Each structure stands twice: as C-alpha cells, then as structure tokens.
Amino acid sequence: MAEAVREAGVIHMVAFNYRRTPAVALAKKYIEEGRIGRILNFRGTYLQDWSADPDGPLSWRFQKRIAGSGTTGDIATHVVDLAHYLVGPIAEVNSMVHTYVTTRPIQQGGVDKLGASEKSAAAERGEVDVDDEVISMLRFENGAVGSLEASRNAWGRNNFITLEIHGTEGSIHFNYERRDELQVMFRNDPADARGFRTVYTGPAHPYGEGLWPIPALGIGYSETKIVECRDFFAAIAQNKLPSPNFEDGLRTEYVADALLRSGETGHWERVEGSAGARAQERVA
C-alpha cells in the first residue's frame, strides 16, 4: 500500500485518530517547546475487556488468516503510534505475547458480533490463533526507554489508553477515558506547588477553536474523527502530506512485527527500517 501511493503520487493518511485528541496534541506541543526537556522514558497502555469472556463469539479479530494478529495489531499499534508521535521511532523491543482463550463459539448467520455481544457457551467452538495480550520493553532511536502493555482481557477496562512521559524538566500523563484532561508537572514549578496538576483542554489548545466555547465541555471519540477528517481534507487541499501517513503506518507495522517475533524468540528484536536495523544491514 505504501509503495502504491508513492507510485500514484496521491495524498494518503492512516486513521490513528487518538493522536488527534486535543490533550495529546497539547502534550506534543509541550514536548516540542522543550517544557519537559529531554525525554527519558515512555510508558503506554491500551487495555480493554470486551474479549475477556471465553464465551464471546469467534470474531474475525481472533483469526490470524484475516486479522494477521490479535491485540498487537488491533490496539497495541495505537500505543506505538502515540509513542512515535510523542517520543520518536522505536528501535528495539523485547516482548511477551500471550493467548489466554484458545477457542470461542463459532458465530452463526454470517454476522460478526465481536466479543461484547451475546454469549453462546453451548455453540460449536473454533480455534483462536492470535494473541490476547502483549507486554514489551522498548528502546527508542533517540536513547529513551519505555514500556508498552496492551490487552483485550482486562476486566473493568473499557478503552483505557494511557501514557506517561518523563523528561529531564518535567512529566506528562494522559488517560483517554478522561480525554479532556492532561496531567503535567514541570521541574521549575515552585517547591510548595510540586506535583501533577490538571490542564483542561479548551479554546486555547490544539483544535479548540473548532470544538469548544469554553474549556472542559467534553470531547468524544467522534470529535477526534471529525478532526482527523478535517486534517485529511486540508492536506488534500494544500497538496501536503499529512501525518500519520502510510509511511508512518508502515513503521508502526514494523514495530508490531518485531513485537510478535520477540514474543516467539524471547530476545530483543530490532525494528525493520529503524536506524539500528539499517546500520546492521550496512555492516552485513
């Protein structure tokens, strides 16, 4: 797909809309302004519970021949994109990959109902051959370190995307289930006011002029898709490649592939296309 759009010369974009949550875009602004200094580490999660019940139906998401992978490709890639957006390219991973539910009821009627729909304990069961959970340590090309955890079997978690970034001059924390809020702490805060404080996103923040008249009115998932469409249309009108584009998506897929390889080998695996991988290829 990346090769096809290169050859066609068309504008292209990948729908990693979580990076367009205004609080995440604000975190990017703070990082680019140097407000937290040099980034030391990143910690990201994406936890859901919609497939925790083993009697949930055998969706296409549980079949490797269709989905390619499970949790890694489905939701961990969103964390990878946020890491690339806020910190930089991931160079190496060392992961554990687990499948907890090995069979699920085969769906009837040809309608894919996902795992959150009506359960069917008595139905014929089919094999699950993808991952339910991935946990990994990360090394970034810029020297930062980090961790990633993604699971669709985390009871009590709905769309629990979190990130925490520590730098030499401060820290940032974000929880998507509280997506109008960004937690920040800066090293130069007064001694009697140290600790995380909450910034409520509004008109003064990224995309705010088109979304709210006052801060903290609340943004939903669909607004991030509207922002995404706006940015895509603007890119077409300006004939300027947006981000994330297919090249960014390909880079994310290389990380997903490395996560799965590391889950099999138990070793650190270089990400294809990373600076370390390119250097290794030149030596070879």
ABEGO torsion letter per residue (X at the ends): XAAAAAAAGBBBBBBBAAAABAAAAAAAAAAAAGAAEBBABBBBBBBBAAAABAABBBBAAABAAAAGBBAAAAAAAAAAAAAAAAAEBBABBBBBBBBABABBBBBBGGBBAEAABBBBAABBBBBBABBABBBBBBBBAAGBBBBBBBBAABBGBABBBBBBBBBAAEBBBBBAABAABBBBBBAABBAAABEBBBBBBBAABBGAAAABABBGAEBBAAAAAAAAAAAAAAAAAAGBBBOBBAAAAAAAAAAAAAAAAAAAAGBBBBBBGBAAAAAAAAAX
